[in-house]
Amino acid sequence: MATSQDNEGRVLEMRSIRKAYGPVRVLENVDLTLDRGEVRCLAGENGSGKSTLIKILSGVVTADAGSVSFAGRTLGADPVAAIDAGLSVIYQDFSLFPNLTVWENISFLSAVNRGDFVHRRLSRRGRAIETLKRMQVEIDPDMPVELLPVASKQLVAIARALANDARVIVMDEPTTALTRSEVAHLMEIVGALKKDGVAFLFVSHKIEEVFAVCDSITVLRDGRVVVEGPIGEFDSARLVEAMTGRSIDSQRLPREDMAEQTPFLVARGLGRRGEYADVDLELRPGEIVSVVGLLGSGRTELALSLFGYLAPDAGVLEVAGRPVSFRGQNDAMDAGIAYVPEDRLTEGLFLSQPIRDNIVVSTLDKNTRGFAINAKGLTQRAAAAVKRLRIKTPGVMPAVATLSGGNQQRVVLARWMERSPKLMILNGPTVGVDVGSKREIHELLVSLSRSGTAVMVVTDDISEAIALSDRILVMVRGRITGSFDARSVDEETLYEEVIKEDRA
Amino acid sequence: MSSVSRILATPQGVVFLTALLFALVLSLLNPAFFTPATLIDLLRNSLVTGIFALGVMMVLASGGIDVSCTAIGAFAMYATMKIILGIDFDMPIIGYFLLSAAIGAGLGLLNGILIGGLGLPTLIVTLGTLSLYRGALLTFLGTTYITAVPRKVITFARSVLVRMENAVGQMVSLPYSFLVLLFVAIGVAVLMNFTMFGRKIYAIGGSEEAAARIGIRIRRVKVLIYVIAGAIAGLAGMTHLTLSRMANPFDLVGMELNVIAAVVLGGARITGGHGTVVGTLLGVFVITMINTTLLMAGVPSYWQKFVIGCLIVVGTGLPILIDRFARHRERISRPIGA
């Protein structure tokens, strides 16, 4: 393999990439190189700037400064030119066409890239079959992609890149949705292609895979390259440390110990077929419980079931000592449960509406007399919430869209806190929130819990779980596989537990 | 899934079964139903809807919707007649069709610019232009029926491919304008299946974001779709004119929902990515069959609306319910965490 000084086999070079969205700096002087046949891991936590870097690489987003060049040729921000230069990005959602057949999906990229006018069915189908054969993959080429299992979609996406003679393939967390044997197969294919000189940029959180397949590592944290080098210089402890850092967000928040109270919500043997099973759970006032698991572990489905949005089909749920069965989220809200969704932008906020309306929308009846709403009361209440949660805004009437991610998240929190819930469930409370705000949101949640609210946090961010929680539950493949006291557990132990896949 | 529920899991399946059932019941009630004459009558009655539907199918396949097609057709037909009568220029009948198609393409270009160029929502734009084109037609071009159409139109309308007598002794015929439908159907089929442009339409309908990511120039494709759909609407308008042998500016508008219903029953999904020429023609044919045969059977005409309404609800709703049930079954049988 070529070393980093060797410029002969250099297929990709990104130099001094800088990018800011408004006042938020996302990337700062990032360098990244790939040689022929190199598999490089791009590691980093959520919000470290990985996805922005990939968007700049693929030409979808323009960098504020710096250059991207493929095989010595510098390209501007042009997705078509990047594809033409041999780049293929395999997105987490694969970006395939569900309505078209496997072979057409595979050959589409190259046909578009060549600027074909005629749709050459036979030759394109033949080429697609050939590509699948080269990968030693058996997938029915005439099947519509929407009917394929996830692992096959992943392979189709790779085949599409190969059919276009990709020299650089970027894979964005390619294994999150795959089983262990599917991952092994994928790794074999990556290994074989690497021998043909294809270079990979492999974005992943999963430490064992990184060590199994990568030649070198670049670690991003808060938009900077914190460390870079061949795989031999790393072990899993060093990598985890580099990714999470010993920055403020990994330190546990100080808090007073609370006497154990009677649980507000109890789940016994809760299950929903195909999603999770045998979940026992106790959520108490004054305690923060984190449920940590990977995408697809059933963590979100469990949270949605507690909020009445999905119906469990096994087990019992008790709220305040009485068995309940929620018919919908309204029942759960009446019982004093609040839910902050994973994706605040599409599920949690009315972006174009004023901050005030977003805060008071679920508690309008507090200021209603008869049919009339007292607007002044609403404004006062919103202003008080803005002050209490330290939302940085000149007033309560600007649209929520004008706020930064951290402040938007506080608006969502404020809305639910207005209802004075007895249990607050938060799904990914600090996704896309910068480090400083993250800390402040954590502090808010701790004080909320200390004032007597039960808090449950669903997350895949291990350092967040440790910083924030009193108790941590690990969810693997739909089951709670471990329970830890957050005061004594360390990140490595938790990491091992979370990525453990095939537990009985 | 059993074979019956598999057939019922697609709108075409539901439509096809309904059509068979309908034909069966009718032929039991009236043995004279199954004659070539009936078939020809049905074909003739499906002409205009069929041409419109092929244009709308392209739009639906791209994930859009076009309710302005009938207004484009009416405008193009009436404007063509005005121009031809105004300049008194002698040209073959094909010139009439080309002129009407060109006017339709121009109106479609406006749709395309608003939808593809500016990225506005397609339902809102075409609802707006439906009203705009119809209003412009009645305000600026006129509100009078043109019955004194050129001789060429009459001659064209009178020349028929097939003519025969039906069971009750009336003459039914398949006019030359059937060739227009044939031409458009073949043209759209070739475009959708054998050119990259057509495949890009399906790709955009399947996932617009994925299409953008592999470098498909979405705006350009979308503008072109609406231009072609406009041209097809222009042809439909002219076909209608030759069939009715007059230019009535109040015609056509109002049948757009029937057209869309036919396309959806033919298997195109309102969410985009699907739709075939054969399915669309089948959908049109079934809707026409229900309308015509109910009329023949002496059923009051408001029953037609009722029956077609039921067919739309069942034809589009049943596949969704079957799909949801299949997903539910799939989740239940899936091992935890797989």
Chai-1 contact restraints between the chains, C-beta under 6 A:
chainA,res_idxA,chainB,res_idxB,connection_type,confidence,min_distance_angstrom,max_distance_angstrom,comment,restraint_id
A,P79,B,G215,contact,1.0,0.0,6.0,A-B,restraint_1
A,V80,B,G215,contact,1.0,0.0,6.0,A-B,restraint_2
A,I83,B,G215,contact,1.0,0.0,6.0,A-B,restraint_3
A,S95,B,A210,contact,1.0,0.0,6.0,A-B,restraint_4
A,S95,B,R213,contact,1.0,0.0,6.0,A-B,restraint_5
A,F97,B,A203,contact,1.0,0.0,6.0,A-B,restraint_6
A,F97,B,G206,contact,1.0,0.0,6.0,A-B,restraint_7
A,F97,B,S207,contact,1.0,0.0,6.0,A-B,restraint_8
A,F97,B,A210,contact,1.0,0.0,6.0,A-B,restraint_9
A,P98,B,G206,contact,1.0,0.0,6.0,A-B,restraint_10
A,N99,B,G206,contact,1.0,0.0,6.0,A-B,restraint_11
A,N99,B,G273,contact,1.0,0.0,6.0,A-B,restraint_12
A,N99,B,H274,contact,1.0,0.0,6.0,A-B,restraint_13
A,L109,B,I214,contact,1.0,0.0,6.0,A-B,restraint_14
A,A111,B,M196,contact,1.0,0.0,6.0,A-B,restraint_15
A,V112,B,I214,contact,1.0,0.0,6.0,A-B,restraint_16
A,V112,B,G215,contact,1.0,0.0,6.0,A-B,restraint_17
A,V112,B,I216,contact,1.0,0.0,6.0,A-B,restraint_18
A,D116,B,M196,contact,1.0,0.0,6.0,A-B,restraint_19
A,F117,B,M196,contact,1.0,0.0,6.0,A-B,restraint_20
A,H119,B,F194,contact,1.0,0.0,6.0,A-B,restraint_21
A,H119,B,T195,contact,1.0,0.0,6.0,A-B,restraint_22
A,H119,B,M196,contact,1.0,0.0,6.0,A-B,restraint_23
A,H119,B,R199,contact,1.0,0.0,6.0,A-B,restraint_24
A,R273,B,I332,contact,1.0,0.0,6.0,A-B,restraint_25
A,G274,B,R331,contact,1.0,0.0,6.0,A-B,restraint_26
A,G274,B,I332,contact,1.0,0.0,6.0,A-B,restraint_27
A,G274,B,R334,contact,1.0,0.0,6.0,A-B,restraint_28
A,A277,B,I336,contact,1.0,0.0,6.0,A-B,restraint_29
A,R477,B,G337,contact,1.0,0.0,6.0,A-B,restraint_30
A,G478,B,I336,contact,1.0,0.0,6.0,A-B,restraint_31
A,G478,B,G337,contact,1.0,0.0,6.0,A-B,restraint_32
